[in-house]
Amino acid sequence: MRETSVRLLRLLGLLQARRDWSGAALAERLGVSTRTVRNDMERLRELGYEITSRTGTAGGYRLAAGSAVPPLLLDDEEAVAVGLSLRAAASGSITGIEETALRALAKLERTLPKRLRPRLDALRTATVAYTGGGPTADAQTLTVLASACRDHERLRFTYAGRDGTTSARSVEPHTLVYTGRRWYLLAWDRDREDWRTFRADRITPQLPTGPRFTPREPPEDAARRVVRGAASDAYPHRARLRFAVPAEVVAAHDRITPSAALLTPLDDRSCLVETGSASLPDLARYLVGLDMPFEVLDPPELRTELRALAERCLAAARS
């Protein structure tokens, strides 16, 4: 019995590691006959695993999604990664899954081998999550958006703007992007006939979704497009700057996040930075606080704000 149980676990691990297996290949890996493999497959089905099989030269076995969630086999690295991901979800940027994530984390920690617990504990105690207290996205909304992106179904929703006004939108959703602070939906706006970026926490979907559409490709990488909208286009005051330092140096600065600025390398010693702010005085103070050499490409009004800030600093230094 013990030998059979160990073999079933090995068989399950093989099925999870690769999409398709022939009976002969599994028998060779396990050191048993193909008849034993067939019997073991029936035992796994009785335990709740949905395993499909096909006959013929192209036949074999495949582990498919079933109607219930059976036990999973994770290697050491996968178990630690799942534990850290659940810990991050519990601290959360998605409304409503914090308690669920904590329950799942508790189950995982109870079953972790002793050799892995110190690794997970060390990573957990050495890190602190900071959510910033900003708005969080609803888990059900994210599920609807993700499904519409996957199935290429048109989506209708009510969208709340920054000024509090709402508008009805009809879009062809392309993808969801997480910037580290917020979730965004990149979609083709059918009424405006252009690509638009929407904050997920401001979306109220209208169900059902549909009809299906033929997906189109955005003019640039989806994540880059979203960051451009989040870092620049979403603000009333936008700016383009040339920093006299490499892009990787700017990206490594602790005050520059993917959602705060869009970086484009110009050469080995400089880069283009596109960002924005609610006010030009705030943007001027932010840029000076970065302590890196830069040149304002536009708008000209930002240069005026920087001169005024410099004059105040000089006056304070003289006094």
C-alpha positions in Angstrom: 0.0 0.0 0.0 2.8 2.4 0.9 4.5 1.7 -2.4 1.3 2.3 -4.3 0.7 5.7 -2.5 4.3 6.8 -3.3 3.9 5.8 -6.9 0.6 7.8 -7.1 2.3 10.9 -5.8 5.1 10.5 -8.4 2.5 9.9 -11.1 0.6 13.0 -10.1 3.8 15.1 -10.1 4.6 14.0 -13.6 1.1 14.9 -14.9 1.4 18.3 -13.3 4.8 18.9 -14.8 3.9 18.3 -18.4 0.7 18.7 -20.5 0.6 15.3 -22.3 2.1 11.9 -21.4 1.9 8.6 -23.3 1.3 5.5 -21.2 4.6 4.0 -22.2 6.5 7.1 -21.2 4.9 7.1 -17.8 5.5 3.4 -17.3 9.2 3.9 -18.1 9.5 6.8 -15.7 7.8 4.9 -12.9 9.3 1.5 -13.6 6.0 -0.3 -13.9 3.8 -1.8 -16.7 1.4 0.2 -18.8 -1.4 -1.8 -17.2 -0.3 -0.5 -13.7 -0.3 3.0 -15.1 -4.0 2.5 -16.3 -5.0 1.2 -12.8 -3.2 4.2 -11.1 -5.1 6.6 -13.4 -8.4 5.1 -12.2 -7.3 5.6 -8.6 -6.5 9.3 -9.3 -9.9 9.8 -10.9 -11.5 8.3 -7.8 -9.6 10.9 -5.7 -11.1 13.7 -7.8 -8.5 14.4 -10.5 -9.9 14.9 -13.9 -7.7 12.8 -16.2 -8.5 12.5 -19.9 -7.1 9.7 -22.1 -6.9 9.1 -25.8 -6.1 5.9 -27.7 -4.0 5.6 -30.8 -0.5 6.7 -31.9 -1.2 10.3 -30.7 -2.9 9.1 -27.5 -2.0 9.5 -23.9 -3.0 11.0 -20.7 -3.7 14.6 -19.7 -4.5 16.2 -16.3 -7.5 18.5 -16.9 -9.5 21.0 -14.8 -12.2 19.2 -12.9 -15.3 20.3 -11.0 -13.5 20.4 -7.6 -10.1 21.4 -6.4 -8.0 18.3 -5.6 -4.7 18.4 -3.7 -1.8 19.9 -5.5 1.8 18.8 -5.5 4.3 21.7 -5.2 8.1 21.6 -5.2 10.0 23.6 -2.5 10.4 26.8 -4.6 6.7 26.7 -5.7 5.5 26.3 -2.1 7.6 29.2 -0.8 6.4 31.4 -3.8 2.8 30.6 -3.1 3.2 31.4 0.6 4.7 34.8 -0.1 2.0 35.5 -2.7 -0.7 34.7 -0.3 0.9 36.9 2.3 1.0 39.8 -0.2 -2.6 39.2 -1.2 -3.7 39.3 2.5 -2.2 42.8 2.8 -3.9 43.8 -0.2 -4.7 45.7 -3.3 -7.8 43.6 -4.0 -10.8 44.2 -1.9 -12.5 41.2 -0.3 -9.8 38.5 -0.6 -7.7 39.4 2.4 -9.5 36.9 4.7 -9.6 34.2 2.0 -5.9 34.6 1.4 -5.2 34.3 5.1 -7.2 31.1 5.4 -5.3 29.6 2.4 -2.0 30.7 3.9 -2.9 29.0 7.2 -3.6 25.8 5.4 -0.4 26.0 3.5 1.7 26.7 6.5 0.2 23.7 8.4 1.3 21.4 5.7 4.7 22.8 4.8 7.7 20.6 5.5 9.8 21.7 8.5 12.7 22.4 6.2 10.7 25.1 4.4 9.2 26.9 7.3 12.3 28.8 8.3 12.7 30.1 4.8 9.1 31.4 4.6 9.3 32.8 8.2 12.6 34.6 7.4 11.2 36.2 4.2 7.9 37.1 6.0 9.6 38.8 9.0 12.2 40.6 6.9 9.6 42.3 4.7 6.9 44.9 5.4 3.9 45.5 3.1 2.9 49.1 2.5 -0.4 49.6 0.7 -0.4 53.4 0.9 -4.1 53.4 2.0 -5.2 54.0 -1.6 -8.3 52.6 -3.3 -8.4 48.9 -3.9 -10.0 46.9 -6.7 -13.0 44.6 -6.1 -12.1 41.0 -6.7 -15.4 40.2 -8.5 -14.8 43.2 -10.9 -11.3 41.9 -11.6 -12.6 38.5 -12.4 -15.2 39.9 -14.8 -12.5 42.0 -16.5 -10.1 39.2 -16.8 -12.7 36.8 -18.2 -13.8 39.3 -20.8 -10.1 39.8 -21.9 -9.6 36.1 -22.1 -12.8 35.3 -24.0 -12.6 38.4 -26.3 -16.1 39.6 -25.2 -17.3 43.2 -25.4 -17.7 44.9 -22.1 -20.1 47.6 -20.9 -19.5 49.4 -17.7 -20.0 52.6 -15.8 -16.8 54.5 -15.3 -16.2 57.2 -12.5 -13.8 59.9 -13.6 -11.4 61.8 -11.4 -14.0 64.6 -10.9 -16.7 62.2 -9.7 -18.7 62.3 -12.9 -19.8 58.9 -14.4 -20.0 57.8 -18.0 -21.2 54.7 -19.8 -18.4 52.9 -21.8 -18.5 50.1 -24.4 -15.1 48.6 -24.9 -13.2 45.7 -26.3 -11.0 44.7 -23.4 -7.4 43.8 -24.1 -5.5 43.1 -20.9 -5.3 43.9 -17.1 -2.1 45.5 -15.9 -1.0 45.8 -12.2 1.5 48.7 -11.7 2.3 47.9 -8.0 -0.3 50.4 -6.7 -3.4 49.9 -8.8 -5.1 47.7 -11.4 -5.8 49.1 -14.9 -7.7 47.8 -17.9 -6.4 48.5 -21.3 -9.2 48.4 -23.9 -10.3 49.7 -27.2 -13.1 52.3 -26.6 -15.7 51.7 -29.3 -17.4 55.1 -29.0 -14.1 57.1 -29.0 -12.4 54.7 -31.5 -9.1 54.7 -29.6 -7.2 52.9 -26.9 -8.0 53.9 -23.4 -6.7 53.0 -19.9 -9.3 52.6 -17.1 -8.6 52.2 -13.4 -10.3 49.0 -12.2 -11.4 50.5 -8.9 -13.6 53.0 -10.9 -15.3 50.4 -13.1 -18.8 49.0 -12.4 -19.3 46.2 -15.0 -22.7 45.6 -16.6 -23.5 41.9 -17.1 -23.7 39.8 -19.1 -20.7 40.5 -21.3 -20.6 40.0 -25.1 -20.8 39.6 -28.0 -17.4 38.3 -29.0 -15.0 40.4 -31.0 -11.8 39.9 -33.1 -9.0 41.2 -30.9 -6.8 44.0 -32.2 -3.2 44.8 -31.1 -2.4 48.1 -29.4 0.2 50.3 -31.0 2.7 49.6 -28.2 3.3 47.1 -25.4 0.3 46.9 -23.2 2.1 47.5 -19.9 4.0 50.5 -21.4 0.7 51.9 -22.7 -0.9 51.6 -19.3 2.0 53.2 -17.5 2.0 56.1 -20.0 -1.7 56.7 -19.1 -1.2 56.2 -15.4 2.0 58.3 -15.1 1.3 61.1 -17.5 -2.0 61.2 -19.4 -4.1 60.8 -16.2 -2.8 64.1 -14.8 -3.9 67.6 -15.7 -0.2 68.7 -16.0 2.1 66.5 -18.0 5.8 66.9 -18.6 8.6 65.5 -20.8 12.1 65.7 -19.4 15.6 64.6 -20.5 17.6 63.1 -17.6 21.4 63.2 -18.0 21.7 59.8 -16.4 21.1 56.3 -17.7 17.6 54.9 -17.7 18.5 52.1 -15.3 19.8 54.7 -12.7 16.5 56.6 -12.9 14.5 53.4 -12.7 16.4 52.4 -9.5 15.6 55.6 -7.7 13.4 54.9 -4.7 11.0 57.8 -5.5 10.3 56.7 -9.1 7.9 53.8 -9.5 6.4 52.3 -12.7 3.2 54.1 -12.0 4.9 57.5 -11.5 7.0 57.8 -14.7 7.5 56.3 -18.1 11.2 55.9 -19.0 12.6 55.6 -22.5 16.4 55.2 -23.0 17.9 57.8 -25.4 21.5 56.5 -25.2 23.9 55.0 -22.7 24.0 58.3 -20.6 20.5 59.8 -20.9 16.8 58.9 -21.0 13.4 60.5 -21.6 11.1 60.7 -18.7 7.3 61.3 -19.1 5.4 62.0 -15.9 2.6 64.3 -14.6 1.2 65.9 -11.5 -1.9 67.6 -10.2 0.0 70.9 -10.1 3.2 72.3 -11.7 4.6 73.6 -8.3 4.3 70.1 -6.9 6.0 68.6 -10.0 8.8 71.1 -9.7 9.5 70.2 -6.1 9.3 66.5 -6.9 11.8 66.8 -9.7 14.3 68.8 -7.7 14.0 66.3 -4.8 15.2 63.5 -7.1 18.7 65.1 -7.0 19.5 64.1 -10.7 20.4 66.4 -13.6 17.5 67.0 -16.0 16.3 69.3 -18.8 12.7 70.3 -19.3 11.5 69.6 -22.8 7.9 70.7 -22.1 5.8 72.4 -20.9 7.6 75.8 -20.8 5.5 76.7 -17.7 7.4 74.1 -15.7 10.7 76.0 -16.4 9.0 79.1 -14.9 8.1 77.1 -11.8 11.6 75.8 -11.4 13.1 79.3 -11.7 10.7 80.6 -9.1 11.7 77.7 -6.8 15.4 78.3 -7.4 15.0 82.0 -6.5 13.2 81.2 -3.3 16.0 78.8 -2.4 18.7 81.4 -3.2 16.9 84.0 -1.1 16.7 81.6 1.8 20.4 80.8 1.4 21.4 84.6 1.4 19.3 85.3 4.6 
